[in-house]
Amino acid sequence: MKILAIETSCDETAISIIDAQGTMPEVEFDVLANITLSQAKLHAEYGGVFPNLAKREHCKNLIPILKQALDSKSTSEQISTEKLEKVKIMLEREPELLKQFLEFIPTIEKPNIDIITVTKGPGLEPALWVGINFAKALSVVWDIRIVPINHMEGHIFAALLDKAGSSKYRVQNIEFPAVALLISGGHTELVLMKDWLKYEVIGQTRDDAVGEAFDKVARMLGLPYPGGPEISKLAEEARDRDIPPHPLPRPMIGTEDYDFSFSGLKTAVLYTVKKLPQLTPKTKASIALEFEKAVTEVLLKKTLRMIEEYGAKTIILGGGVSANKRIREAFKNAVEKTGDIALFIPDSTLSTDNALMIATSGYFRAEKEKKSNGEFITAEGNLAL
């Protein structure tokens, strides 16, 4: 099965094409194309993602990326007037994308694609709609079924991908029940998986997501966006120089539930900064170190307690914040001590948003849900697992 995947949930425009072989869960994916274009530099001046700018950039970039991904041949065949009118209606709110679409798509042969998968949520709705409408337009012209994908499910599958060759991946089999900790700019969730594609959210953030907290603390310290990597660099510097950390709280670390709260930790950093006579490079490093330690300890303790309560044998760590070096190390060290828990963490290249995770998740969804009507797919910014 060949799958074309489209991801536009936030500030990465991404397209992937894979050839999937096998049956669930023993599947191998040959990656024919996997292209991601980040908008991070454009959003840096705003200190975060500006939704309408993200939408504009997706409209500009989808066709150029699709051109790179497709091994397309020119054709003289004409698309029917009926189909073109449908496309114009679907893309009427994305005029630049429509213009590029009409200039390119009618000039190429229909590609050898069986399924189109696209992120329907969660994410920024203006950005999501661009990808969804693009997928719908391609579906109409090429008569290919669309399978909508939950972005967070994509992050779970990204963590389960294992290299099986230069361009090949396989999905690693896991033992259920499993606990997935999903940490990103918009999410902090503990999810119970009792089987493939079956999820129950057990705990989540009550306010700021962990990635959002990283960005906000970085801004307080005068660091550029995105803040996560900058905090991590300063924390590493503090360790190398043996700089003692500033004391900060571990919010909700002892509560009986599995929820998180990072707003109080962020506020504690703000009060610490305000009390300081001067925010020196050394002080910045000290605060960054303690903030990273506090976040890591809370995430790890809640996850391990959930593993024990539900008798799980597998931890899946996914989402953009899973790229953090110290968080990865803390989970690896904890698992080594227990000796009977399997840990799955995505390759650093797959931890942030990408279309390969939407393609691989899409294969499993397409196999389970043989019918789906792409015409009625809508963007759902707060879509839950």
N, C-alpha and C positions, 0 to 999 in steps of 0.2 A: 504494500500500500504506500503510495506516495502522497505526502502531506505538505501543503503550503501553510505556514503559520505566520500570523500577523500580531504584533504586540505594540500597543500605543497607550498603555495605561497611565504613564507619567511623562518623563522627559527623555526616554529612549525610544527611538523609532527603530523597530527591528522586524526582520523577515528571515525565516528559515525554511528550507526545503529538505525533507528527509525521505528516505526509503526504508520502511519498516518491514521486518520479516520476523515471523514467529507467532506464538500465541501467549497470552497473558499467563504468568508474568515474564516468561522467558522470551524476551524480544530483543532483537538487535537492530540498531538504527544506523544507517549509512547517511552521514550528513553531507548532502549535496551542496548546500549553501547555508551560511549562518552569518548574517550581517547585522550589526548594531551600530547605530549612530547616536551618540550621546549629545544632549543639549546642555550639559552641566555648566559649561563656560558662559553660555548665554544667560542662564538663570542666576549666575553668581552675583550679579549686581543687585538683585532683589533679595539676596540672602535666603532663597528658597525657590521652589518651582512656581512660576507664574502661569496659571492654566491657559489663558488665551494665547500666550506666546508659545506654549507647548503645542497647542492645537495648530497654530500657524506653521510651525516647523514640521509637524507631522504631514501636513498638507503638501509642503514643499518637497519632502524627502521620500515619501512612499514610492512613487514611480521610479525615481533614480535608483533606489535600493532594489526594487523589483527587477529592474533592468540588469543589475549586477547578478542577481540571484538566478535568473532564468537563462537557460541555454536555448534561447528562442530563435526561430527561423522566420524570415519575412514571408508574408503571404499577400495575395491579391484578393482574398475572400472578403466579402463585405458583411458586416454585422447588420442584422435586420433593423429596420426603422423602429419596430416595436421595442426591441431590446435597448436601443440607443435612447429612446424616450424614457424608459424605466431608469436607466443609468443617470440621465440628466435630473430626474426627480430625486433619486437617491443622493446625489452629490450636489444638490442645489445650494447647500449651505457651505460647501467647500469648493468655491469657484476655481481656485488655482489647481486643486487636485483634479477637478473635472476637466479642465483644459488639458492638463498633462495626460490624463487617462485617454481622452479622445484622440490625442496626437499619437499615442503609443500603442494601446491595446488593439485597435483595429488593424495594425500593421503587422502583427505577429500571429503565428499559428497557435491554436489552443495547446497549452503545454500538457505533458503527460502527468496530470495531477488528479488524484482520486478524491481528496478531501481538502477543504479549506478550514483551518481552525483560527479562531480569533479571540482575543481577550475581551470578555464582556463586563468584567469588574473583578474585584473592586479597583478603584483608581479615580482619577480626575475625569469627570463625565465629559467635558468638552474634548479631551484627548481620546477617551474611549470611543466616542462617537465617530471620530475620523477613521479609526481602524475598522469599526463595525460597518460603516457605510462603504468603505473601500472593499471589504470582504463581500458585502452584498452585491456590489456592482460587478465584481469579478465573477461571482456566482451566477448572476444573470447572463452575462456574456458567454461564459464557458459551460454553463449547465453543470456546475459542480456543487455538491452538498456542503453546507457550512455546519461546523460543530462549534458552539460557543464554549469557552473555557474560563474557569475561575482562576484568576491570577495566582492566588495563594496555593491552589493545587499544583500549579506549574512549579512553584518554588519547592514543593515537596518532591516532585519528580526530578528536579534539577539536582537535588541532594542524592538521589538514588542512581544517577547516571555514572557509569564506570567506563573508562576508556578501554576499547577493545581493538584498537588499531589507529592508524593515522587520522582517519575520518569516521571511525566507527565507535559507537557507544552501545552498552547493554544496560538494561535496567536490572539492578541487583535485587535478588529475592530477599525478603525480610520475614522475620518471625513476628506474628501478631499475638497480643495487641502491641501496638507501637505508639509512642508519644512523639508528636512533632512540635517543636518549638519554632515558631515563625516570627522572625524579628526583622523589621524593615522600617522605612521612614514613616509608614502609615499604620503599621500593625505590630502588636506584640500579643501572641496567642499561644496557648497550650492546647493542642488538639489530640484527642484520642482516636486512633485508627484501629478498628477491630477487624478490618479486611480491606482489600483494595477498593478505593473510591468510596469508602464509608467513613464519615468523619463526625466527631462530636466535639464542639469547642467547650473545653472544661474551664479555661481561664483566659482572661484578656485584660488589656490595660483599661483602667477607668478614666484615664485622661490622655496624657501624651504617649505616643508610641516611642519605643526606645530610640529609633533612628531620628525621630523628631527632637527628642531630648538632646541627643548628641549635637545636632545642628544648632539648637538654641544655646547650649552651653558654649559651643565654639564661638558663636556670635558675641556672647558676654566676654569672652577672652580675646576678642579682636581677631579671630581666625577666619579665614575665607571659607566660603561654601564650596563643596559639601563639607560639613564639619567633622563627620566620623573619622575619615583618614587623618585629619589634622590633629584631632584629640589623641588618636592612637600614636602618632609621631611624637607628640609632646610627652605622652605617658612613657614611651620607650626611652626617650631622652632622660626623663626623671629616674628611671631604673638604672640606666647606664651611669648616671652621675650620683647615684645613691641619695637623691633628693627626697626628704621625708614628705609624705602626703599630708594635705590638709584634711582634717577630720570631716566626714560627711555622713549623713544618715543612710541606712539601708531600708527604704520604705517598703512596708508590708512584707518584709522577709519572714516574719514570724506568724502571720495570719494563717488561719486554718483553710482558707479558700486558696484558689490558684490564680487570683487576679493580681494585677500589677498596678503601680502608680509611680510615675516618674516626674510628675509635676512638682511634688514636694522636694525632690532631689534637685531639680532645676532651680527652684526657689532658694534652696540652701546655698547653692553656688552663687546666686545673685547676691544674697546677703553677705556671703564671705567676701565677694569682690568689693561690695560697697564699704565694708569695714576696713579694707586695706588702704594704707596711706598711698601706696603705689603698686601698680600691677606690673611687676618685673617679669622678664622671661623665665626666671627661676620659679617665681610664684605661679605663673601660668602652667608650667610643667608639673608642679606639685598638685595643683587643682585638677589638672587633666588626669593625672595618675589616680587620684582618689576617686574621681568620678567614674573612670573606667572600671576600677576595682569594685565600687559599689554596685554598678550595673551588672557586672559579671557574677558577683556573689548572689544577688537576688535571682537572676535568671537560672543559675545553676541549682540553687537550693530548691526552688519551686519545682524545677523539672525532675530532680532526683526524688523528691518526695512523691511526686505524681507517679513516677516509675514504680516506686515501692507500693503505693496504695493500689494501683491497678494491675500489679504483677506483670508489667511490660518488660520485654527483653530487648527492645529496640528504641533508640533515640534518633530522630531525624531533625537536624538543625538546618533551617532554610531561611532565605530572605537576605537582603542586601547587607544587613549588619552581621550576618554569619561570616563575612569576609574579615571581621576584626580578629587580628592575630591572637590577642589575649583570651578572647572568648572561646576561640577554637581550642587553644591550648588547655584552658581550664576544663572544658568538657572532655578532651582526650585524656587528661590526667585522671579525672574522676572515673572515667570508664575503665581505665587500666587498673585502678585500685579495686573496683568491684569484680572485674574479671569475667562477668557473665552477661554483660550488656553490649550489644552491637551499636556502634555510632556511625551515622551517615551524615557527612558534611559535603556540600557541593564544592567542586573545584572553584578556586577564586574567580576564574573567568566566567563561571555560571552562577555565582551568588547574586549578582545584580540582575536587573531585568534584562531578559533576552527572549528571542522567539523560539529557540530550541526547546526550552522548557514548555512552551505552549504547544509545540509540535508533538513532543513525546507524551505529554498529558493528553493531548488531543487524540492520539492513537488509541489509548486505553478507553477514552470516552466514546470514540467512534465505534469501537468493538462492542461496547456495552449498549450504547444507544443507537440502534441501527437506523432510526428515523429522527430527523430534526428538521424543522422548517426555518430556514435562515431568514425568511421574510419578516418574522416576528421577533428577532433578536433585538434587545434594547440594552443600552448602557446602564449599568447599575453600580454607582459609585461606592455603595456600602454593601455590596454583595458578600454574603457570609458563606463559609464552607458548609 
